[in-house]
Amino acid sequence: MQYVGMEDYPRTILELEDRFATEEACLQYLAQLRWPEGFVCPRCNHRRAWMTKRGLYRCCQCDCQVSVTAGTIFQDTRKPLRLWFRAMWHITSQKNGVSALGLQRVLGLKRYETVWIWLHKLRSAMVRPGRDRLSGIVEVDETYIGGQKPGKRGRVVEGKILVVIAVEDKATCLGRIRLRRVADASAKSLVPAVQESVELGSVVRTVWMEWLCAIAFRRV
């Protein structure tokens, strides 16, 4: 099976439509990403399988049936993979971000809720696991996210979520950014969030969180 490299993706909408014109082409691409050196059974590690009528890989040794979309954001989807691929290309090709309403118009889907769920799944999948922590000079702060409620003024936290924001200060520009949702503003919630986002030895700049960062990065 041919290896699919990190740069092996369509650059234009025409390339996308031509390459992924069928469901079979989409499934083949996912299979190459999942098993770059050929099928591997998740149960017994056997490397031979045959395709069932339902499009499942059936291991020749233990009869385990595996879907190429199992464990992915496409699992149990009722929509064509061609539509998913079109959504992914549109999201990654826009420099200024994509709204659910804008994506709904591009895909031609009737239900806004469906597009909102898709967008949430795709954004979550775009976060690279095990990514490097921020380093150097890092600004750290927190904010509550949520709309205003009628009749209430000031900083009302009811119905809102607390998010810790960390961003690298590159002097002339901003560097990488990390956002992390926390349960509350207690040290128990905030210390792990800072430790997971910022590398040890970094210079952390903040106002009210100075004492917190001192705890988070104390020498053990």
N, C-alpha and C positions, 0 to 999 in steps of 0.2 A: 504494500500500500504506500502511495506516495506521501511524503512528509509535507505537512502544511506549515510553512514558516510564519513568524509573527508579522511579516510584511505582505503575506499572501492574502490580500483583500482588495475589493474593487475600489477604484479611485473616483469613478464617476457613476451617475445614475444609469447610464447606458451599459457600463460594464456590469453593474449590479443586476440589471434586468436580463442581460444576456447570459451571465454565468449562473444565476439562480432562477431560471425560468420555470423549473419544475420542483416538486416536492422531493423527488429522488435526488436531484442535485444538492438540495439543502441538507438532506439526510447524509449523503456521501461526504459532504464537507464537515459536518459535525462528527462523523465517524473518524475522519482523518485527524481531527483535532483531539478526539478522545483517545484514539489508539493509533498514534503516529507510526508505530512499528508493526501494526496489525492487531487484530482482535486479541484481547486477553480476558478470559472468564473471571469475573469478580469473586467467584466461589472457589474454583480449583486452579486458576491461573493457566488453564489449557489455552492453546493458541489457535485452535481450529473451531469453526462454527459454520452453520448453514442458516440461510435466511428463511423464516417462516412466511406464510401467506399474509400474516398480520404485520410484517415488516420488522420482526424481532430477530435478534441473533440467538440461535440455540446452540449451546456448547455441545460439541461432539463427544465429550467425555462424561459430563455430569448432567446433561440435559437442561441446564440452567438457561432460562430465557431472559435476555437482556434487551432493553430498549436503549437506543443511542441517546434518547432525551431523558432517561431516568436520572433523577438527582440534579437536573438543570432547571432553569427558569421556564423551559419549554414543556416540562413534564405535565401530562394530562391536558394540554391545551387543545381547544377545539378549533382554533384558528389555524390557517395554513402557515407553515414555516416561512413561505415566501413573504407573507405579510410581516412576520416578526423580523426577518432580515431587512426588509425595507424600513421598518421602524428604527432598527439599530443603525443603519447607514445614515438615516436622516438626523438622528440624535448626535452621532459622532462627527457629522460634517458641518454642523452649525457652530459658529464661533461664539455666539451670544446666548447659547442655551435654547432649550425647547420647552414650550408650555404644553400642558395636556390638551388644551383646546387647539393649539396649532398642530399638534401631532394627530389629533382626531380628524382635522380637515385633510391632512396629507394622506392618511390611511383610508379615509372614507368610512370610518366606523360610526355606527349609529349611537352607541352608548358611551357617554363620557366616562362613566365609572370604569369601563373596560380599559380605556386608554390610560386613565389615571393609575390603575393597577400595573399595567404594562410599564409605564414610565418609572414607577417606584421600583419595580423588579430590575429593570435595566440599569437604573442609577446605582442600585445596591450592588449589582454584578460588576459594575465598572470600578468599584473600590478594590484595589489590589490587596489580597491577603498578605500579611507579613511585610508590608511596606516599611521603608525606613522611617525612623522617627526624626522629627525636626532637630536642627542643630544650629550652633552659632548664637546669634541674638534672637530671642523669640519673645514676641509680645503675647501675653495671655490675658484673657478677659472672659466674662460670661454675659449672657443675655437671655431673656425670656422670649420665647416665640409663641405667638398666638394673637388673635384679633382682639380688638377692644369690645367691651360689652357695654350696652346702653345703660346710662345712668351711673356708671362707675368712672372715677377719675384716679389719676395717679398710677403707681406701679402695682396693679392688682395681679397677683400670680395665679388666681383661681382659673383653672382650665387651660393653663399655659405649661410649656415644657422648658426646662432649663438646659442650655447648651453652653459648653465650654469651647471657646475659640482660641486657637493657637496659630500664629503666623510668623514666619521668618522675616526678620528685618534685614534687608540687603542694602541698606543705606540709600540707594538710589531708586529702589523698587521693592515690592513685596515678593517674598519667595513662596515656598509651599505653605499650604494651609491645612489644618486638621480641625475637624468639628466632632464633638462627642457629646451625646446626650447623657445627662446625669439625673439621678432621682431627685436630688435636692442640693442645697448649698452647704451641706455639712462636710467636714474634713474627710469623713469616711467615703463620701461619694467623689469629692473633688481631687483628692490626692492620687488615687489610681488613674483618673482621667489625665492628669498632667504627666504622670510617670509613663503612661502608655503612648503619649503623643510627643514627648520631648526627650532628647538624648541626654544622658548624664554628662555633666561638664558644660552644658549650655548656659548662657546668660539669659535669665528669664526676667523680663520687664513687666511689671504690673503695678497696680496701686493697692487695692485692698487685699490682693492675694499674695503679698510678699511673704507673710508668715507661713502661708500654705506651701509655697514653693520651697521655702527653707526646710520644711518638714519632708516634702516629697523627694528632695535631692540631698538630704543629709548623708554624710558618710557613715557607712555601717562598718 
